Amino acid sequence: MFTKKRTWLGLGFILVTFYFLFRNIDKDKLFAAFAQFNKYWLLPALAIYLLGYVVRGYRWVLLLSPVKKCTFKSLFPTLMIGFMANNVLPARAGEFVRAHLNGKKEGISRSASFATIVLERLFDGLTMIVLLWVALGAGHLAVRKETMPSGIQHAIDWSPYLFGTAFLVLFILLLFKEMAVASLTFFIRLAPRRFHSPLEQLAHTFIDGLQILQSARESILVLLASLAAWTCEFTSYYFLAVGMGMAPSPLNLWSAALLMAVVNLGILIPNAPGGIGLFEFIGVALLLPFGIAKEMAVGYMFLVHFMVLIPITLIGFYYSTRDHLHLDKLEAE
């Protein structure tokens, strides 16, 4: 992989963000911030964080139910392999790995599987926007939006339009399926003839994967599952903040929700595998207006990212090794 241009681009991106993170920082204060962390808070933080992935497993069962009745036991390993691949491959390639692997494993269309993953991401985005605005409106935060960096303010302002438009497009595709496929077919005909049939089939099966949106009850259940999963995640952020001595003041539980929403919306843009560098950079930029010292903010964000990346990556590697799945082969497929 080190011979690939994208790998070097990713490493370059990490080095640039790390330069700005560690510029003008007191190394002794940084080590002191790590030293004061109460390691016992890591256990409840990790437990509730992993619980969020159990919830995500059941949510995927719901999303796939119109396509095929799958079991949690069958889907959970594939889910974890996909998240592991997201952490080690660039451009969120794990989403494609998961759709491909699930298609092979369950005997269903890969594009239908991918459609459910697209819906996952949209429900995630909607959930984070809800949490973000609740935190800003009723979270009794120590800072206001106007005091945050301009880039974060723009992300907060524009993210509802981004995810709202995406949901609208998917609803239109689903409600006017035949018209949508006919429109897509017009462009498909511009491709070489041998691609016409598979591309048309892909368009049909992708839209089939969106069927859960036709049921208000099922859609609400997916939204509630998304809220539960992300509540587990920002609660784990809060527990680590308590361990660092940053909570309950100046950070409260809603501050942790705001931080989680902002960094996860921020790393949607193309960046290094696992969001390394950008995750920390955005988090530190948000924490500084709370009056938290840069050394403390950097130490905390690295600790949070360690918890976010390492356990999920190890679990994903365990399942891929158990099932004799090689990541480079999956990526090539």
C-alpha positions in Angstrom: 0.0 0.0 0.0 2.9 2.3 0.6 3.6 2.4 -3.1 0.2 4.0 -3.7 -0.1 7.7 -4.2 -3.2 7.9 -2.0 -1.2 6.5 0.9 1.4 9.2 0.6 -1.3 11.8 0.3 -2.9 10.5 3.5 0.4 10.6 5.3 1.1 14.1 4.1 -2.4 15.2 5.3 -1.7 13.7 8.8 1.7 15.4 9.0 0.2 18.8 8.1 -2.5 18.6 10.7 -0.1 17.3 13.3 2.2 20.3 12.6 -0.6 22.7 13.5 -1.7 20.6 16.5 1.8 20.5 18.1 2.9 24.0 17.1 3.5 26.2 20.1 2.6 23.5 22.5 4.3 22.8 25.8 5.4 19.1 25.8 5.7 18.9 29.6 2.1 20.2 30.0 0.9 17.7 27.4 2.5 14.8 29.3 1.1 16.2 32.5 -2.4 16.1 30.9 -2.0 12.5 30.1 -0.6 11.7 33.5 -3.6 13.2 35.3 -6.1 11.0 33.4 -8.0 8.7 35.8 -7.7 5.4 33.8 -10.6 3.9 35.6 -13.0 6.1 33.6 -11.7 4.3 30.4 -13.6 1.1 31.3 -17.2 2.6 31.4 -16.3 4.8 28.4 -15.2 1.8 26.4 -18.2 -0.3 27.5 -20.8 2.2 26.5 -19.0 3.0 23.3 -19.0 -0.6 22.2 -22.7 -0.9 23.2 -23.3 1.7 20.5 -22.0 -0.7 17.9 -24.3 -3.5 19.1 -27.2 -1.0 18.5 -25.8 -0.3 15.0 -25.9 -4.0 14.3 -29.6 -4.2 15.2 -30.2 -1.0 13.2 -28.7 -2.7 10.1 -31.0 -5.7 10.6 -33.9 -3.2 10.4 -32.6 -1.4 7.3 -32.1 -4.7 5.4 -35.4 -6.2 6.4 -37.3 -5.1 3.3 -34.5 -6.7 1.2 -33.9 -9.9 3.3 -34.6 -11.0 6.8 -31.0 -11.2 8.2 -29.9 -12.0 11.7 -27.8 -9.9 14.0 -25.4 -12.8 14.4 -24.8 -12.9 10.7 -24.6 -9.1 10.1 -22.5 -8.0 13.1 -19.2 -9.4 12.0 -19.6 -7.9 8.5 -20.5 -4.5 10.2 -17.3 -4.6 12.2 -15.2 -5.6 9.3 -16.6 -2.6 7.4 -15.8 -0.2 10.2 -12.3 -1.7 10.5 -11.8 -1.1 6.8 -13.0 2.5 7.2 -10.2 3.0 9.8 -7.4 1.6 7.7 -8.4 2.4 4.1 -8.8 5.9 2.6 -12.0 7.5 1.2 -14.3 5.5 3.5 -13.7 2.5 1.4 -15.0 0.3 4.2 -18.6 1.2 3.2 -18.0 -0.5 -0.2 -16.2 -3.5 1.5 -19.1 -4.0 3.8 -21.7 -3.9 1.0 -19.6 -6.2 -1.2 -19.0 -8.7 1.7 -22.6 -8.6 2.8 -23.8 -9.2 -0.7 -21.7 -12.3 -1.0 -22.5 -13.6 2.4 -26.3 -13.1 2.3 -26.8 -13.8 -1.4 -28.4 -10.4 -2.0 -27.6 -7.5 -4.3 -24.4 -5.6 -3.4 -26.0 -2.3 -4.6 -29.1 -2.9 -2.3 -26.7 -3.5 0.6 -24.9 -0.3 -0.3 -28.2 1.6 -0.4 -28.9 0.6 3.2 -25.4 1.8 4.2 -26.1 5.2 2.4 -29.3 5.4 4.5 -27.3 4.6 7.6 -25.0 7.5 7.0 -28.0 9.8 6.3 -29.8 8.8 9.5 -26.4 9.3 11.3 -26.2 12.8 9.8 -29.7 13.6 10.8 -29.2 12.4 14.3 -26.0 14.4 14.8 -27.7 17.5 13.5 -30.6 17.0 16.0 -28.1 16.5 18.9 -26.0 19.5 17.7 -29.0 21.9 17.7 -30.4 20.5 21.0 -26.9 21.0 22.6 -26.7 24.6 21.2 -30.3 25.5 22.2 -30.8 23.8 25.5 -27.5 22.3 26.6 -26.4 25.2 28.9 -23.0 25.3 27.2 -20.1 27.4 28.5 -19.8 29.0 25.0 -22.0 30.2 22.2 -21.9 29.3 18.5 -20.7 32.8 17.7 -17.4 32.3 19.6 -16.5 29.1 17.7 -14.1 29.1 14.7 -15.8 30.2 11.5 -15.3 26.9 9.8 -17.2 25.1 12.6 -20.0 27.7 12.4 -20.4 27.1 8.7 -20.5 23.4 9.2 -23.3 23.8 11.8 -25.2 26.1 9.5 -25.0 24.1 6.3 -25.2 20.5 7.4 -29.0 20.5 7.7 -29.3 21.6 4.1 -26.8 18.9 3.0 -28.5 16.0 4.7 -32.0 17.3 4.0 -31.3 17.5 0.3 -29.8 14.0 0.3 -32.9 12.6 2.0 -35.2 14.4 -0.5 -33.3 12.9 -3.4 -33.6 9.4 -2.0 -37.4 9.9 -1.4 -37.8 11.0 -4.9 -35.9 8.0 -6.2 -38.1 5.7 -4.2 -41.5 7.4 -4.9 -40.8 7.7 -8.6 -38.7 4.6 -9.2 -39.7 4.0 -12.8 -39.1 7.6 -13.8 -35.8 7.6 -11.9 -34.6 4.4 -13.6 -35.7 5.7 -17.0 -33.7 8.9 -16.4 -30.7 7.0 -15.3 -31.0 4.7 -18.3 -30.6 7.7 -20.6 -27.2 8.3 -19.1 -26.4 4.6 -18.9 -26.9 4.3 -22.7 -23.9 6.7 -23.1 -21.7 4.0 -21.6 -20.2 1.1 -23.7 -22.9 -1.5 -24.5 -21.5 -4.2 -22.3 -22.2 -2.1 -19.2 -25.9 -1.3 -20.1 -27.5 -4.3 -18.5 -25.5 -4.4 -15.2 -25.8 -0.7 -14.7 -29.6 -0.8 -15.2 -29.8 -3.7 -12.7 -27.6 -1.8 -10.3 -30.0 1.2 -10.5 -33.1 -1.0 -9.7 -31.5 -2.9 -6.8 -30.1 0.3 -5.2 -33.5 1.8 -5.1 -34.9 -1.4 -3.7 -32.5 -1.0 -0.8 -34.3 2.2 0.1 -37.6 0.6 0.7 -37.6 1.0 4.5 -38.4 4.7 3.9 -41.9 3.6 2.7 -42.7 2.6 6.3 -43.0 5.5 8.8 -42.9 3.0 11.7 -39.7 1.3 10.5 -38.1 4.7 9.7 -38.8 6.0 13.2 -37.3 2.8 14.7 -34.1 3.3 12.6 -34.0 7.0 13.8 -34.4 5.9 17.4 -31.7 3.3 17.0 -29.4 6.0 15.5 -30.1 8.3 18.5 -29.3 5.4 20.9 -26.1 4.6 19.1 -24.8 8.2 19.1 -26.0 8.8 22.6 -23.7 5.9 23.7 -20.9 7.5 21.8 -21.1 11.0 23.2 -21.6 9.6 26.7 -18.3 7.8 26.2 -16.7 11.1 25.2 -18.1 12.6 28.5 -16.7 9.8 30.6 -13.2 10.5 29.2 -13.7 14.2 29.9 -14.5 13.4 33.5 -11.4 11.2 33.6 -9.3 14.2 32.3 -10.8 16.5 34.9 -12.6 18.6 32.1 -16.1 17.6 33.2 -18.6 18.4 34.6 -17.0 21.9 34.2 -16.3 23.4 31.7 -17.7 20.5 29.7 -21.1 19.0 30.4 -22.8 16.1 28.8 -24.2 18.3 26.0 -20.8 19.7 25.3 -19.7 16.2 24.6 -22.7 15.7 22.2 -21.7 18.9 20.4 -18.1 17.9 20.2 -19.0 14.4 18.8 -21.4 15.9 16.2 -19.0 18.5 15.0 -15.9 16.2 14.6 -18.0 13.5 12.9 -19.5 15.9 10.5 -16.1 17.4 9.9 -14.4 14.2 8.9 -16.9 13.5 6.2 -14.7 15.5 3.9 -11.9 13.5 2.2 -9.0 13.0 4.6 -6.6 10.4 5.9 -7.7 6.8 6.9 -9.6 6.9 10.2 -9.8 10.6 10.2 -6.3 10.7 11.9 -5.2 14.3 12.2 -8.4 16.0 11.1 -10.4 14.5 14.0 -8.0 15.9 16.5 -7.6 19.2 14.7 -11.4 19.9 14.6 -11.9 18.8 18.2 -9.1 21.0 19.6 -10.5 24.0 17.6 -13.9 23.5 19.3 -12.5 22.9 22.8 -10.3 26.0 23.0 -13.2 28.5 23.2 -14.3 26.5 26.3 -11.2 27.9 28.0 -9.4 24.5 27.9 -5.6 24.7 27.5 -4.3 23.5 24.2 -2.2 20.8 25.8 -5.2 19.4 27.6 -7.4 19.6 24.5 -4.8 17.8 22.4 -4.3 15.1 25.0 -8.0 14.6 25.4 -8.7 14.4 21.6 -5.9 11.8 21.1 -7.4 9.8 24.0 -10.9 9.9 22.4 -9.6 9.0 19.0 -7.6 6.1 20.5 -10.9 4.8 22.0 -12.8 5.3 18.7 -10.2 3.6 16.5 -8.3 0.9 18.2 -11.1 -1.4 19.7 -13.2 -1.4 16.6 -10.2 -2.0 14.3 -9.1 -4.9 16.5 -12.6 -6.5 16.6 -12.9 -6.1 12.8 -9.5 -7.7 12.3 -10.6 -10.6 14.6 -13.7 -11.3 12.5 -11.8 -11.0 9.2 -9.1 -13.4 10.4 -11.7 -15.8 11.8 -13.4 -15.9 8.5 -10.2 -16.0 6.4 -10.9 -12.7 4.8 -8.0 -10.7 3.5 -8.5 -6.9 3.4 -6.4 -6.4 0.3 -8.4 -9.0 -1.6 -11.7 -7.5 -0.5 -10.6 -4.1 -1.5 -9.5 -5.4 -5.0 -12.9 -7.1 -5.4 
